[in-house]
């Protein structure tokens, strides 16, 4: 893109930021209209601000996608267009969730220094406008040219933000002595469980975009192997969502099965992806190191050297590191142009 094109893109992003601020300020004022409400505690303004900001960010992504990538799926066969539309919808939901949770986390942090603050509706509207502008700007930028590394970054941000918020609102401060799943127990467990559900959706979506990049690199002849990879990532995402939908205190056995299934499917997906890209030496080395560290952490846990929470933190960190490196490699290796398939099905020649 030339300098003029980049300047026009920046101008559109500034307009999007301004419009998101205005929309957030107006809607926030209307939603919060009435008596002044506290910044934290019962009747806090933070939850409605988070919901409005999340909705506006989702709209910003949808509008940007429509503006910049409207005809991308037109030359594609039905199955490929369907995968693209479902993936875009999942990203829209995830963007709303990341924005809303980000606002909730910021509210929890600010509440420690703003104890006793009450906000009239116009002031609450300004807060909503600022949150909407920040979330909407990031969402609009993602819609311009959505890359797989954007999905991976969104996943990492969502897991970190959601987990930190769950930690701050946990009813049991000693949860870390057992496992992260204990954050999903009790009245405040919705934050952690909801994070897992949306993170599962993002993992499945990341798998879909990985498949897109692999298809752009390798073409239709690799479709069956790519379909297996995408399906495995989708299974891992569904398993992680099940971990959130099946809280530890209610269905312990099912929760454990879903958790171990998530780990097993992610390991399978990493191996399948590496085998398909066997010519990329860096990825082979990375996957080998990843598997060795996961096995070592599991053995250390078996000998009582790591707690469950520590094992989970190590595995999640390694998975995010591997995924981040993979999408950066694909960003270098895969073409930017869309590649419509010439096949009516990904499983048939």
C-alpha positions as CSV (number, residue, x, y, z in Angstrom):
1,X,0.0,0.0,0.0
2,X,1.4,3.4,-0.9
3,X,1.7,6.4,1.4
4,X,-1.6,7.9,0.2
5,X,-3.4,4.6,0.9
6,X,-2.0,4.4,4.4
7,X,-3.0,8.0,5.1
8,X,-6.6,7.3,4.0
9,X,-6.6,4.2,6.2
10,X,-5.5,6.2,9.2
11,X,-8.2,8.8,8.4
12,X,-10.9,6.1,8.3
13,X,-9.6,4.8,11.6
14,X,-9.8,8.2,13.2
15,X,-13.4,8.6,11.9
16,X,-14.2,5.2,13.3
17,X,-12.7,6.1,16.7
18,X,-14.7,9.4,16.8
19,X,-18.0,7.7,15.8
20,X,-17.5,4.9,18.4
21,X,-16.9,7.5,21.1
22,X,-20.0,9.5,20.1
23,X,-22.1,6.3,20.0
24,X,-20.8,5.1,23.3
25,X,-21.4,8.5,25.0
26,X,-25.0,8.7,23.7
27,X,-26.0,5.1,24.4
28,X,-24.1,5.1,27.8
29,X,-25.9,8.3,28.9
30,X,-29.3,6.8,27.9
31,X,-28.6,3.5,29.6
32,X,-27.3,5.1,32.8
33,X,-30.0,7.8,32.9
34,X,-31.4,8.5,36.4
35,X,-29.8,9.0,39.8
36,X,-26.0,9.1,40.1
37,X,-24.6,5.6,40.4
38,X,-21.5,4.3,42.2
39,X,-18.3,3.5,40.3
40,X,-18.0,0.2,42.1
41,X,-20.0,-2.0,44.4
42,X,-23.7,-2.7,44.2
43,X,-25.3,-0.9,41.2
44,X,-21.9,-0.1,39.7
45,X,-21.8,1.7,36.3
46,X,-19.0,-0.6,35.1
47,X,-21.1,-3.5,34.0
48,X,-23.4,-1.5,31.7
49,X,-20.4,0.5,30.4
50,X,-18.7,-2.9,29.6
51,X,-21.7,-4.2,27.8
52,X,-22.2,-1.1,25.7
53,X,-18.5,-0.9,24.8
54,X,-18.4,-4.6,23.8
55,X,-21.5,-4.2,21.5
56,X,-20.0,-1.1,19.8
57,X,-16.7,-2.8,19.3
58,X,-18.5,-5.7,17.6
59,X,-20.4,-3.4,15.4
60,X,-17.1,-1.6,14.5
61,X,-15.5,-4.9,13.4
62,X,-18.6,-5.8,11.4
63,X,-18.7,-2.5,9.6
64,X,-15.0,-2.5,8.9
65,X,-15.2,-6.1,7.5
66,X,-18.1,-5.0,5.2
67,X,-16.2,-1.9,4.0
68,X,-12.8,-3.6,3.3
69,X,-13.6,-7.3,2.5
70,X,-17.1,-7.4,1.2
71,X,-16.5,-9.4,-1.9
72,X,-13.9,-11.7,-0.6
73,X,-16.1,-14.8,-0.5
74,X,-18.0,-14.3,-3.7
75,X,-15.7,-16.5,-5.9
76,X,-15.5,-19.2,-3.3
77,X,-17.4,-22.5,-3.3
78,X,-20.2,-22.7,-0.8
79,X,-18.3,-24.7,1.9
80,X,-15.3,-22.3,1.8
81,X,-17.6,-19.2,2.0
82,X,-19.6,-20.8,4.9
83,X,-16.3,-21.4,6.9
84,X,-15.3,-17.8,6.3
85,X,-18.6,-16.4,7.4
86,X,-18.8,-18.6,10.6
87,X,-15.2,-17.7,11.4
88,X,-15.9,-13.9,11.0
89,X,-19.0,-14.3,13.3
90,X,-16.9,-16.0,15.9
91,X,-14.3,-13.2,15.8
92,X,-17.1,-10.6,16.2
93,X,-18.3,-12.4,19.3
94,X,-14.8,-12.7,20.7
95,X,-14.0,-9.0,20.1
96,X,-17.1,-8.0,22.0
97,X,-16.1,-10.3,24.9
98,X,-12.5,-9.0,25.0
99,X,-13.7,-5.4,25.0
100,X,-16.3,-6.0,27.7
101,X,-13.9,-8.0,29.9
102,X,-11.1,-5.4,29.4
103,X,-13.5,-2.7,30.7
104,X,-14.5,-4.9,33.7
105,X,-10.8,-5.5,34.5
106,X,-10.0,-1.8,34.2
107,X,-13.0,-1.0,36.4
108,X,-11.8,-3.4,39.1
109,X,-8.3,-1.8,39.1
110,X,-9.6,1.8,39.1
111,X,-12.1,1.0,41.8
112,X,-9.3,0.6,44.4
113,X,-8.4,4.3,43.9
114,X,-11.9,5.7,43.2
115,X,-13.7,4.2,46.2
116,X,-16.9,6.2,46.9
117,X,-17.0,7.9,43.5
118,X,-20.5,8.3,42.1
119,X,-21.2,9.2,38.5
120,X,-24.2,11.0,37.0
121,X,-25.5,9.8,33.7
122,X,-23.5,12.3,31.5
123,X,-20.2,11.4,33.2
124,X,-21.0,7.7,32.9
125,X,-21.7,8.4,29.2
126,X,-18.2,9.9,28.8
127,X,-16.6,6.9,30.4
128,X,-18.6,4.7,28.1
129,X,-17.5,6.8,25.1
130,X,-13.8,6.4,26.0
131,X,-14.1,2.6,26.4
132,X,-16.1,2.3,23.2
133,X,-13.6,4.4,21.3
134,X,-10.6,2.3,22.4
135,X,-12.4,-1.0,21.7
136,X,-14.0,0.2,18.5
137,X,-10.7,1.5,17.1
138,X,-8.9,-1.9,17.6
139,X,-11.9,-3.7,16.2
140,X,-12.1,-1.5,13.1
141,X,-8.4,-2.1,12.5
142,X,-8.8,-5.8,12.7
143,X,-11.6,-5.7,10.1
144,X,-9.4,-4.0,7.5
145,X,-7.2,-7.1,7.0
146,X,-7.8,-9.8,9.5
147,X,-4.7,-12.0,9.9
148,X,-4.2,-15.2,11.7
149,X,-1.8,-13.5,14.1
150,X,-4.6,-11.1,15.0
151,X,-6.7,-14.1,16.1
152,X,-3.7,-15.5,18.2
153,X,-3.2,-12.1,19.8
154,X,-6.9,-11.8,20.6
155,X,-6.8,-15.2,22.1
156,X,-3.8,-14.4,24.3
157,X,-5.3,-11.1,25.4
158,X,-8.6,-12.6,26.2
159,X,-7.1,-15.4,28.3
160,X,-4.9,-13.0,30.2
161,X,-7.7,-10.4,30.8
162,X,-10.3,-12.9,31.7
163,X,-8.1,-14.8,34.1
164,X,-6.9,-11.6,35.8
165,X,-10.5,-10.4,36.2
166,X,-11.5,-13.8,37.6
167,X,-8.5,-13.6,40.1
168,X,-9.5,-10.1,41.3
169,X,-13.1,-11.2,41.8
170,X,-12.5,-14.7,43.2
171,X,-14.4,-15.6,46.3
172,X,-11.6,-17.9,47.5
173,X,-8.2,-16.1,47.6
174,X,-6.4,-19.5,48.1
175,X,-7.6,-20.9,44.7
176,X,-4.0,-21.0,43.5
177,X,-3.2,-23.8,45.9
178,X,-5.4,-26.1,43.9
179,X,-6.1,-25.3,40.2
180,X,-7.3,-22.5,37.9
181,X,-10.6,-24.4,37.6
182,X,-11.4,-23.3,41.2
183,X,-11.8,-19.8,39.8
184,X,-15.0,-21.1,38.1
185,X,-16.6,-22.1,41.4
186,X,-19.2,-20.0,43.2
187,X,-21.1,-16.8,42.4
188,X,-18.2,-15.1,40.7
189,X,-17.3,-18.2,38.6
190,X,-19.1,-16.8,35.5
191,X,-16.1,-14.7,34.7
192,X,-13.6,-17.6,34.4
193,X,-16.1,-20.0,32.9
194,X,-17.2,-17.4,30.3
195,X,-13.5,-16.8,29.5
196,X,-13.0,-20.5,28.8
197,X,-16.1,-20.7,26.6
198,X,-15.1,-17.7,24.4
199,X,-11.4,-18.8,24.4
200,X,-12.6,-22.1,23.1
201,X,-14.4,-20.3,20.3
202,X,-11.3,-18.4,19.5
203,X,-9.1,-21.6,19.4
204,X,-11.5,-23.1,16.9
205,X,-11.5,-19.9,14.9
206,X,-7.7,-19.7,15.0
207,X,-7.7,-23.2,13.6
208,X,-10.0,-22.0,10.7
209,X,-7.7,-19.1,9.9
210,X,-4.6,-21.4,10.1
211,X,-6.4,-23.6,7.5
212,X,-7.0,-20.5,5.4
213,X,-3.2,-19.7,5.4
214,X,-2.2,-23.2,4.8
215,X,-4.5,-23.4,1.8
216,X,-3.1,-20.2,0.4
217,X,0.4,-21.7,0.7
218,X,-0.3,-25.3,-0.5
219,X,-3.4,-25.1,-2.6
220,X,-6.2,-27.6,-3.1
221,X,-3.9,-30.7,-3.2
222,X,-3.4,-30.4,0.6
223,X,-7.1,-29.8,1.4
224,X,-7.7,-33.2,3.1
225,X,-4.8,-32.8,5.5
226,X,-5.7,-29.1,6.1
227,X,-9.3,-30.3,6.9
228,X,-7.9,-32.7,9.5
229,X,-5.9,-29.9,11.1
230,X,-8.8,-27.5,11.2
231,X,-11.1,-30.2,12.6
232,X,-8.6,-31.0,15.4
233,X,-8.3,-27.3,16.3
234,X,-12.1,-27.1,16.3
235,X,-12.3,-30.1,18.6
236,X,-9.8,-28.5,21.0
237,X,-11.8,-25.3,21.1
238,X,-15.0,-27.2,21.8
239,X,-13.3,-29.2,24.5
240,X,-12.1,-26.0,26.2
241,X,-15.5,-24.5,25.9
242,X,-16.9,-27.6,27.6
243,X,-14.4,-27.0,30.5
244,X,-16.1,-23.7,31.1
245,X,-19.7,-25.1,30.6
246,X,-19.0,-28.0,33.1
247,X,-17.8,-26.3,36.3
248,X,-15.5,-28.3,38.6
249,X,-17.9,-28.2,41.6
250,X,-20.9,-29.6,39.7
251,X,-19.5,-32.2,37.3
252,X,-16.0,-33.0,38.4
253,X,-15.5,-36.1,36.2
254,X,-16.9,-34.5,33.0
255,X,-14.8,-31.3,33.7
256,X,-11.6,-33.4,34.0
257,X,-12.4,-35.3,30.8
258,X,-12.9,-32.0,28.9
259,X,-9.7,-30.6,30.3
260,X,-7.5,-33.6,29.3
261,X,-9.3,-33.8,26.0
262,X,-8.3,-30.1,25.3
263,X,-4.7,-30.9,26.0
264,X,-4.6,-34.0,23.9
265,X,-6.3,-32.4,20.9
266,X,-4.0,-29.4,21.1
267,X,-0.9,-31.7,21.1
268,X,-2.4,-33.6,18.1
269,X,-3.1,-30.3,16.3
270,X,0.5,-29.1,16.8
271,X,1.9,-32.4,15.5
272,X,-0.4,-32.5,12.4
273,X,0.4,-28.9,11.6
274,X,4.1,-29.6,11.9
275,X,3.9,-32.7,9.7
276,X,2.1,-30.7,7.0
277,X,4.8,-28.0,7.1
278,X,7.7,-30.5,7.6
279,X,9.9,-28.5,5.3
280,X,10.0,-25.6,7.7
281,X,12.9,-26.4,10.0
282,X,12.1,-23.7,12.6
283,X,8.6,-25.2,13.1
284,X,10.0,-28.7,13.5
285,X,12.4,-27.6,16.2
286,X,9.8,-25.5,18.0
287,X,7.3,-28.4,18.1
288,X,9.9,-30.8,19.3
289,X,10.8,-28.4,22.2
290,X,7.1,-27.8,22.9
291,X,6.3,-31.5,23.2
292,X,9.4,-32.1,25.4
293,X,8.5,-29.3,27.8
294,X,4.9,-30.4,28.1
295,X,6.0,-34.0,28.8
296,X,8.6,-32.7,31.3
297,X,6.0,-30.5,33.1
298,X,3.6,-33.5,33.2
299,X,6.2,-35.8,34.7
300,X,7.2,-33.1,37.2
301,X,3.5,-32.8,38.2
302,X,3.3,-36.6,38.6
303,X,6.3,-36.5,41.1
304,X,4.7,-33.7,43.1
305,X,7.1,-31.0,41.9
306,X,4.4,-28.9,40.4
307,X,0.9,-28.1,41.6
308,X,-2.1,-28.4,39.2
309,X,-2.2,-24.6,38.9
310,X,1.5,-24.4,38.0
311,X,1.1,-27.2,35.4
312,X,-1.8,-25.5,33.8
313,X,0.1,-22.2,33.7
314,X,3.1,-23.8,32.1
315,X,1.1,-25.7,29.5
316,X,-1.1,-22.7,28.5
317,X,2.0,-20.5,28.3
318,X,3.8,-23.0,26.0
319,X,0.7,-23.4,23.8
320,X,0.4,-19.6,23.3
321,X,4.1,-19.3,22.6
322,X,3.9,-22.1,20.0
323,X,0.8,-20.7,18.4
324,X,2.2,-17.1,18.3
325,X,5.4,-18.3,16.6
326,X,3.4,-20.4,14.1
327,X,1.2,-17.6,13.0
328,X,4.2,-15.3,12.7
329,X,5.8,-17.9,10.4
330,X,2.6,-18.1,8.3
331,X,2.5,-14.4,8.1
332,X,5.9,-14.6,6.3
333,X,5.2,-17.7,4.3
334,X,1.5,-17.4,3.3
335,X,0.4,-15.1,0.5
336,X,-1.9,-12.2,1.5
337,X,-4.3,-12.7,-1.4
338,X,-7.5,-14.7,-1.0
339,X,-7.4,-18.2,-2.7
340,X,-10.8,-19.5,-3.7
341,X,-10.9,-23.3,-3.9
342,X,-11.7,-25.1,-7.1
343,X,-13.2,-28.0,-5.3
344,X,-16.9,-28.5,-4.2
345,X,-15.8,-30.2,-1.0
346,X,-12.6,-30.1,1.0
347,X,-12.7,-33.9,1.3
348,X,-13.1,-34.8,-2.3
349,X,-10.9,-34.3,-5.3
